[in-house]
Structure formats: C-alpha cells, structure tokens
Amino acid sequence: MKLSVAAVLSLAASEASAHYIFQQVGAGTSVNPVWQYIRKHTNYNSPVTDLTSNDLRCNVGASSDGVETLSVAAGSQVTFKTDTPVYHQGPTSVYLSKAPGSLSSYDGSGGWFKIKDWGATFPGGGWTLSDTYTFTIPSCIPSGDYLLRIQQIGIHNPWPAGIPQFYLSCAHISVTGGGSASPATVSIPGAFKDTDPGYTVN
C-alpha cells in the first residue's frame, strides 16, 4: 500500500502533536505562568534521545538566564504541568540536584537523586498519563537551592529498532526548613543506559 505525501505529512503532524512540554510549576497543587521558575529550552516538544548528552540534564538549550527561584518548604507539595497531556506510555520521575553555589551558574554536573516515580500499575500495566504531576519534597533533605528535574520516558519504540524518548524540564527551587539527610546520587548523563531493563516495551 502506498501513502500519499499528504497522508505522510498528516501522520508526521499527528506524531508531533502527541509530544508534550513540562512548562509550568508551582508550590502546592497550583502552577505559575509558563516558564516561570523553569529553564526555558529550545527543543520545543521534541524528546532527548542521546543518553550520553548533557542535554539529558535539563533539555536542549535550557537557559538559566532570568529564571526566578521558587521557595518550597521541605515536606510540602510541588506540581508540574505540561502543555498537553502526556501521551506516550512510560514512567515519570522527579530528581533533585543541590547547587554548590548559585543556581544561575549551576549546570547540573553534580549529583542527582530521585524523589518520585510514577511507574506501571498492575494488573493491566497502565501508566500515569496526565497533564499534571504533584509530588512531595522530602522533609529530610537539607535546605538550599536545587535544580528540580522532571522526566517522562516514552518507551513506545522498542529497543533496538527504536530508542527511549526523554521529555524533561528543570525548575529552580529553594528548599526551606529541611533536614540533614545525605541521599546517594547519580550522574546525568550516566544514570541511564539503552540496555537498562524497563526502558523499552514489546
């Protein structure tokens, strides 16, 4: 069966429209205007697919210029919102990385630790596909300035023919009233491998 050029373009447009951007964040269950407190990137709604790239930290071209810092009390909730609901099946995770100095000059090259996962639910193997993700900042982590990173991994293209797709953004937050925990960290890039179990489906 042959497809017309118009049909191919229509399919491509449908695929592009299924992508999404984490572009709003807020304390509690409300969110602020688009890109306030979030590093605006230049990747539009495209995923990051190179697991060795520094773009895996906060997305392609993510800039700290002019980004304000959201004050968040340890133990309280934070919400991220996408421009359109997450569509591709796969897990969503939230990471933190403490800035050694100012957030504006921090490139995310330090350690990252995970604070939340939305995985598959069984029976059925369904995923949390939404436009809003609310989670709690651990009460035990030290006070200070952090990059708050959310990622959703589209695993709809099975390896090795396809590769996982990372949709992600980073916000600037300042945690107050924290504790003294010292969580184990990972490096990004480096934390994810294309052969890791669970990153693809069949």
Disulfide bonds with the S-S distance in Angstrom:
Cys58-Cys170 2.13
